[in-house]
Amino acid sequence: MTNKIKTAIVEVLTNSQKKSLSMEELAQALDMQKSGDYKALVQTVAVMEREKMVAFNQKGKIKLPQDALMIEGTFRGNERGFGFVTIDPEEPDVYIAKEHTHYAMNGDTVEITILKNSDPFSDKGAEGKVVAIKKRNLDQIVGEFTAFPPEEVAETDLYGVVVPKDKKVGQFKVFIAATGVKPVDGSIVIVELTHYPEKDYAKSLEGIVKQVVGHKNDPGMDILSVIVAQGIPTQFPEAVLKAADAVPDEISEKELIGRRDLRDQVIVTIDGADAKDLDDAVTVEKLPNGNYFLGVHIADVSHYVTEDSPLDREAFERGTSVYLTDRVVPMIPQRLSNGICSLNPHVPRLTLSCEMEIDPSGTIVSHEIFPSVIQTTERMTYAAVNGILEADDPELIERYEAIVPMFTLMKELHQILEAKRIKRGAINFEDREAKILVNETGNPLGIELRERGVGERLIESFMLAANETVAEHFNRLKLPFLYRIHEQPKEEKMQRFFDFAAALGIVVKGTKDSITPKTLQQVIATVEEKPEAPVINTMLLRSMQQAKYSAENEGHYGLAAEYYTHFTSPIRRYPDLTVHRLIHTYATDTSEKTKAKWAENLPEIALHSSQMERRAVDAEREVDSLKKAEYMADKVGEEFDGIISSITKFGIFVELENTVEGLIHLNDLKQDYFHFIESQLALVGERTKLTFKIGQKVKIKVTKAEPETREIDFELLSAEEVPALELPHKKQRSKQNQKRTSRKPKGKDNKEGSQGKKKKKGRAPFYKKVAKKKKGGRKKG
């Protein structure tokens, strides 16, 4: 009987989509939940552990022993040569030493074998060895080309070398085969890779130039390089542009058939002053019964971007518009996004409307979702609305006299909706936004902090209400639909947050596996006026999962919303365009065939849209880092006040008032030998007990700002005194940590990396070796 159970356990663990199962999950899978069966299962698992047939992970879940398997995962490289392999997001990564990487590159899909299992009692993770590279993550690279002299081209059969723009592969040199496009020195190029790292060529790649993007000295080339390196398309295909050109500039009477005509209503858009793609408009009235009427009208992009058309396929691939410092990379051609799809004032536009009746408590008591045509009364800006509602600006009040009462109602309704969200537990992080001001050539002139006024917040409230209403409507109809979900934080991240809060004397009520957003909201409110507020906010943000798109409704944790989707921005987000398409489809067709089609297609749309959103965010952050480093370049030597924003084992990150963040290297803290206390994110001096914590005020001097590497370094001049922390007893200096080598953050080069090691005399460069091997000397990747 025991052997039969053993076989069944191995079979379940082998076929399970999860890498590990709890005892309860295993019992359920084997139908052994009755008392006697469960006891037999526990005893069998204990025997199998002794026999090394199964193992327990750090959470006490059961898994097959890793050393008995060849495991596939994703390699994440470190600039020092070692790396980690992610097998399962729920499991700790496997450490791969430098000598065991098998020349894997960041993002590669690899096959590994386990050399040493994890030890849950010492917090030591598993160690592995890459035995095969199953799939290369990179097939092209963007970088700056340096040409070889003609005699070297003749000798090596190489045009020159490219240094990648992507920091993740910045340690590699890409040698360019003397075939295909021959760029000029200083060109920014796209290289198709033909050879990957291997023995004797661990830090080199080889490829062919496929496209010259421009020259490094061209205006705006720095941002364009980031866009291209992220794989974001810079131009629309000819077929897509032709399809956009074929769309009429004006609406025909035929297009109004089946639409509710709302052109006589007072409807306004409220956006930033520089916005050109206006995709949402609103109206508010007070009803005779004391309730509020809220109309949210969204550009009907799906009317023009039809399913599976060239416009639709391109919009799907792009997933989202990308908003960068001085430009927008649009999801659909600007002829549509800024033209017939944009809800420009005083002209008719096709829309999808969500009209809601809301009682004084903020409850939506009824709603309608339908196709419509509107004509906006005014194109309002946030600044103008804030001037009317917050500053009582007499000129603005006089100019918009006819609609000022509606703005007053909007503020009233927003406050009701916001209060309802807070009451149910929505978490509100007031994060500072910075806008980098640049001149016509893209050079940064300053950094402007954006403050969200009532104008921005009321539009947010109205869009949230519409998104929730649409999501709930279709969920209750039990139709396949696309949702915006935000999952509950992972247990281990919550536990770290609990430990951190406790160290600051803040008790968080609840358990790590069932904490409610209401509880976290209360934590933020408790510390709002205290010095530790930035600390708690930072740690709580890090504890959250990323929101994403899903074909399954799992609610939105951060908003404390049971139903949520994205309905309000179809000009710039493909999921919203998909939601519009679903609304139109289900208005006339809810057949089993149609439901089956969308049930099959929506998971792919959700996954791809989430990935493209992540790509856009990465590009936006990289361009911000680039421009901030460029802005600080002429401020080297100047002193600034700042606040410690993060602490790691390699140093202290400090954020200035203008949101610029720089690093004080651990090696540059000469006052003492500092230990990193991870549980409290603090550095503590071994001798002096001098303590550095998140939220601490400091004065710094800028010592380095390099746009090319995005590095900004600071020197610590002074810091406010904070209570000293005691070092844990186990924190003792070892020979290894006495060397005081600092680890660098993701995307930051250490001094050795930025200055480079001295070359050994007599060592032949890569291209000389290639010349000796001649063509075909390296394996194709």
C-alpha positions, 0 to 999 in steps of 0.5 A: 500500500505504501509503495502505491501511495509513493507512486501516486505522490511522485505522479502528482508532483511530476504533473502538477503545474505548481512546483510544490504542494502543501500537505493539504493540496497533496491530500486533495489531489490524492483524495486522501482527506479523511482522517485515516488516509491523511495520517497514512499520507503524512507518514508516507511523505516522512518516509519519502523525505528520509529516502530523498524521494521528496523534499520540503521547501522553505514554506514547508511545501512538498516538492521533488528533489531538485538534484534529481531533475534537469530544471528549466528556468530564466537566467538573470545575470549579474555584471560580476559574472554570477547569476540566478535562475528563476524556476518558479516565481513562488520559489527562491531563485537558484544561485549560479556561480560565475564558473557555472553559467555556461555563458548564459546571458540575461533573460536566456531560458536555460536548463540547470542541474542542482549542485547544492540543495537549499538549507531552510535552517540557514537561509541558504538558497540552492546552488546550480549549474547551467548545463544547456541554453535552451533559448537565447533572449536576445537576437538583436542589440542596439548600440554605438558603432566604432569603425576599424581602420581599413587595414584592420577590416581587411585583416579581420573581416570585421567592420568594427565594434558596437557597444550596447546601449542596454545596461544589462548587456553593457559588459559585452562588445559586439563585433560587426561582420564585414557584410551587409550594412556598413555604418559610419563611425558614431552611428547608432545601429541595430545589430542582428546577433549571429554568435554568442559568448563561448570559451575564449570569447566570454565577453564578446558577441558577433553580428551584422548591422541590419539598420542605422538608426542615426548618428550619436550627435543627432538631436534626440538620438539618446532617447531614440536609442532607448526606444529602439533598444527596448524593441519599441517600434518607431515607425508605422508600417505602410499598410497601417498608415494607408489604413489610417489615411483611409479613415474620413476626417468627419462623421457621416450620418450613417455612422450615427445609426444605433447611437444615442445622440448626446450632442445637446448635453454640456460635456467637457474634457479635462486633461493636461495642457499639452495633451493631444489625444483626448479620449475621455469626457465627463458631465455631472448633474444633480437629480431631483431625487438628490442623487448625482448623474455622472456621464463618462464618455470615451472615444469609440476607437474600436469603430475605426480600429476594426478587429484583425485589420492592419491598424488592429494588429499593429495596435495589439503588437504595441500594446500601449502608447509610450510617453517619454520626456519630449515625445509620444510613441503612439499605439495608433497613428496620430492622424487617428489619435489626435484627429477623429478619435480625439474628443476635440471641442465643438465637433461631433465624436463617436463614443461609448458612454457609461452613465451612472446614477450615484446616491449621496453615499457614493453607491451607484444605484443604476447605470447604462452602457451604450454607443453614443455621439457627443460634442464637447462644450469645452476643452478644459485643462487641469490647471484651469479647473484647479484655478476655479475650484481651489484658487477661486481665480476670478478671470477663470470663473468669469471665462467659464461662468456658464459651466462653473456650477457643474465643476462645483458639482464635480468636486462634490461628487468626487469627494463622495466617491473618494470617501467611499473608496477610503471607507472600503480600504483603497490604498492611496499612495501620494507619490511625487511626479516630476516632469523634466523640462527640455528645450527643442534639442532635448537638453534638460532645462529643469525638473518640475514637480507635479502636484495633483490638484482636485482637477486631476483627482476628480477625473481619477474618481470618475474614471475609476467609477466607470471602470468598476461599473463596466467590469461588474456589469459584464462579470454579472452577465458571466461573459468572457471579459478582460479585467485589470487585476491586482493580486494580494501581496505575497506572504514573504513580502508581507512578513518582511513588511511586518518585521520592518514596521515592528522595528519602527514600533508600528504594530500591523494588525492581521496575518501576512496571508490575509491582510486587508487593504483596509489595514494597510490604509490604516497603517499609512494614515497612522504614520502620515504626519510622522517622520517615518511616513516615507519609510513605511510608504516605500516599504509598503510599495515594495511589498505590493504585486504589480497590477496586470491584465487577466481574463479572470476576475480576481479583483483589485487589491490596491483599490479594494475593488471586487471588479475592475477593468480598463475602459477609459483610454482606448486611444493609448491602451489596447486592453481598453480597445478590447473592452470596447470591442467586447461591449459592441459584440455582446450588444448583439451577439452572446452566442456560445460560438462568440463566447468560446472565441473570446474565452480563447483569445482573451488570455493571450491579449491579457498576457501580451498587454501586460508585457507591453505595459512593462516594456513601456514603463521600463523605457519611461524610467530609463529615459527619466534616469538618462535625462536626470543624469544629464540635468545633474551633469553640470552640477557636480561639486554642488551641495543639496539637501536630500532624504535617504530613499533606500539602503542596500548592502552596497550603499545609500540611495539619496533622493533630492527635492527634485526627485533626482536619486543618487548613490553614496557608495559604501566604500566612500563611508569612511567613518566606520565599517558598516553592517547592513541590517536587512530586516530594518533596511539600515546600515550600522557602524560596527565601532561607532554604532552610527546608523543610517535609515530610510527617511533620514535627512542628509546633505550631499555633494554631487560627485558624478553624473554620467548620462551614458551609464545613468549613474549619479554619485553623491558624497555624504556631507552630514546626516541628521542624528537618529537613534542608534541600532544595535548590531545582531550578535551574529554580525561578525566581521569575516575575512571576506567582508573585511575586504569591503567590496561594495555590491552595485545596484541593478544598472550601476557599474562599480568603479572597476566596471566604469573605469575598466581593468587594465589590459594585460600586455600582449593579449590579442583583442577578440577580432585578431583571434577571429582573423586567425580562426577565419570564417565559421570558426565560432558556433552559431547561436 
